[in-house]
Amino acid sequence: MIVISDTSVISGLIKIRKLSLLQKVFSEVIIPPEVQSELKELERFDYDLSIFKKADWILIRTPEDKKLIAQLEQVLDRGEAEAIALAKELKADFVLIDEKKGRSAAEQQGLNVVGLIGILVRAKRLNFIVHIKPLLDGLIKHNFRISSTLYESVLKKVGEWENGS
């Protein structure tokens, strides 16, 4: 299975100290150089990147289609543009992106998109985690944006919504 990731999914998992879930769900993940650079910026905010730096299951590949990257950069940041271009070039099974514009652009390129919440749901279904709620709450504490409607919907979907909690 070929899985390409943008920055947001990996950074979210680093922030809640659950990067290992990505390996459990997908075995191997490929990122472009710009995503690697963006992730390294987290160190400036005192996030521990040692687990990311040691993750030999995260591979770095450079996308070749500079024209597509330039086209995508008109509406997306460089990391998203490179991730989408790389996913298209490698005929990826999934591209991991959370931002609305990035998801839309990836879908327009015919790619299958999964976000961080989708990964958490998969991790729970595969019995890699018991509860999603504390992880969602942790993400929210780190400024992950999720509407109350989606929050409730996800928790209902996985059987963790109890009396509006």
Wavefront OBJ file of the C-alpha trace (Angstrom):
o trace
v 0.000 0.000 0.000
v 1.334 3.442 -0.928
v 0.478 6.230 1.525
v 1.656 9.835 1.161
v 1.267 12.347 3.979
v 1.056 16.089 4.279
v 2.355 17.795 7.412
v -0.870 18.125 9.404
v -1.536 14.453 10.111
v 2.009 13.712 11.262
v 2.309 16.915 13.299
v -1.022 16.221 15.012
v 0.123 12.740 15.997
v 3.479 14.072 17.203
v 1.706 16.658 19.364
v -0.366 13.993 21.138
v 2.550 11.530 21.239
v 0.826 8.950 19.039
v 2.948 8.925 15.867
v 3.295 5.150 16.196
v -0.405 4.795 15.283
v 0.432 5.861 11.744
v 2.888 2.989 11.380
v 0.423 0.535 12.908
v -2.341 1.583 10.513
v -0.280 1.947 7.308
v 3.138 0.263 7.964
v 4.991 2.787 5.802
v 4.343 6.426 4.925
v 6.057 8.566 2.314
v 6.516 12.320 2.653
v 8.035 14.900 0.312
v 11.007 17.057 1.414
v 8.874 20.130 2.140
v 6.739 18.170 4.598
v 9.919 17.019 6.345
v 11.055 20.665 6.573
v 7.682 21.805 7.909
v 7.735 19.080 10.559
v 11.205 20.087 11.704
v 9.785 23.560 12.410
v 7.879 22.015 15.351
v 11.142 21.954 17.293
v 10.975 25.752 17.462
v 7.821 25.285 19.555
v 9.498 22.769 21.883
v 7.921 19.617 20.462
v 10.060 16.512 20.806
v 10.766 15.197 17.311
v 13.017 12.320 18.353
v 10.364 9.711 17.481
v 9.897 11.320 14.046
v 13.649 11.426 13.418
v 13.977 7.741 14.350
v 10.961 6.647 12.268
v 12.623 4.591 9.538
v 9.147 3.721 8.266
v 8.653 7.346 7.132
v 10.369 7.643 3.763
v 11.325 10.859 1.966
v 10.694 11.074 -1.796
v 10.974 14.102 -4.057
v 8.094 14.683 -6.477
v 9.123 15.214 -10.108
v 6.129 17.093 -11.536
v 7.242 20.694 -10.940
v 4.452 21.994 -13.185
v 1.734 20.366 -11.059
v 3.424 21.583 -7.858
v 3.489 25.157 -9.189
v -0.167 24.893 -10.212
v -1.203 23.561 -6.796
v 0.865 26.197 -4.974
v -1.460 28.845 -6.353
v -4.023 27.679 -3.775
v -2.090 25.455 -1.343
v 1.086 25.621 0.691
v 4.213 23.945 -0.660
v 3.941 20.867 1.579
v 0.415 20.077 0.457
v 1.331 20.720 -3.181
v 4.324 18.374 -3.014
v 2.326 15.693 -1.172
v -0.456 15.747 -3.775
v 1.997 15.724 -6.687
v 3.918 12.824 -5.135
v 0.712 10.892 -4.421
v -0.346 11.303 -8.042
v 3.082 10.278 -9.384
v 3.290 7.180 -7.192
v -0.374 6.278 -7.742
v -0.859 6.300 -3.984
v -3.640 4.365 -2.339
v -4.143 7.261 0.104
v -2.982 10.812 0.665
v -3.206 12.024 4.260
v -4.422 15.634 4.461
v -6.628 17.514 6.921
v -7.015 21.019 5.493
v -10.174 21.581 3.472
v -8.449 23.162 0.449
v -5.841 20.413 0.366
v -8.443 17.671 0.603
v -10.438 19.244 -2.202
v -7.379 19.647 -4.441
v -6.334 16.030 -3.807
v -9.807 14.758 -4.639
v -9.783 16.849 -7.848
v -6.593 14.979 -8.772
v -8.462 11.685 -8.294
v -6.762 10.779 -5.013
v -8.266 9.003 -2.003
v -8.001 11.306 1.005
v -7.847 10.315 4.669
v -7.486 12.797 7.509
v -6.273 12.481 11.068
v -9.745 11.666 12.393
v -10.107 8.926 9.794
v -6.801 7.453 10.931
v -7.938 7.466 14.565
v -11.170 5.696 13.569
v -9.165 3.079 11.638
v -6.794 2.651 14.589
v -9.729 1.988 16.899
v -11.365 -0.451 14.486
v -8.049 -2.308 14.215
v -7.825 -2.383 18.041
v -4.669 -0.251 18.205
v -6.430 2.172 20.554
v -9.295 1.711 22.986
v -10.712 5.260 22.993
v -10.658 8.088 20.466
v -12.143 10.774 22.722
v -9.005 11.494 24.784
v -6.976 11.726 21.577
v -9.462 14.137 19.987
v -9.451 16.199 23.173
v -5.652 16.242 23.108
v -5.649 17.400 19.506
v -8.113 20.171 20.333
v -5.779 21.347 23.125
v -3.094 21.667 20.432
v -5.374 23.845 18.257
v -6.683 21.093 15.990
v -9.916 22.449 14.569
v -12.934 20.151 14.643
v -16.528 21.269 14.644
v -18.705 20.179 17.544
v -20.939 18.407 15.005
v -18.047 16.345 13.623
v -16.702 15.674 17.126
v -20.077 14.304 18.216
v -20.552 12.378 14.969
v -17.168 10.637 15.260
v -17.722 9.698 18.889
v -21.187 8.337 18.083
v -19.745 6.379 15.143
v -17.213 4.637 17.395
v -19.571 4.168 20.334
v -17.981 6.734 22.649
v -20.739 9.355 22.853
v -22.522 9.198 26.180
v -25.153 11.729 27.217
v -23.551 14.641 25.407
v -20.127 14.022 26.957
l 1 2 3 4 5 6 7 8 9 10 11 12 13 14 15 16 17 18 19 20 21 22 23 24 25 26 27 28 29 30 31 32 33 34 35 36 37 38 39 40 41 42 43 44 45 46 47 48 49 50 51 52 53 54 55 56 57 58 59 60 61 62 63 64 65 66 67 68 69 70 71 72 73 74 75 76 77 78 79 80 81 82 83 84 85 86 87 88 89 90 91 92 93 94 95 96 97 98 99 100 101 102 103 104 105 106 107 108 109 110 111 112 113 114 115 116 117 118 119 120 121 122 123 124 125 126 127 128 129 130 131 132 133 134 135 136 137 138 139 140 141 142 143 144 145 146 147 148 149 150 151 152 153 154 155 156 157 158 159 160 161 162 163 164 165
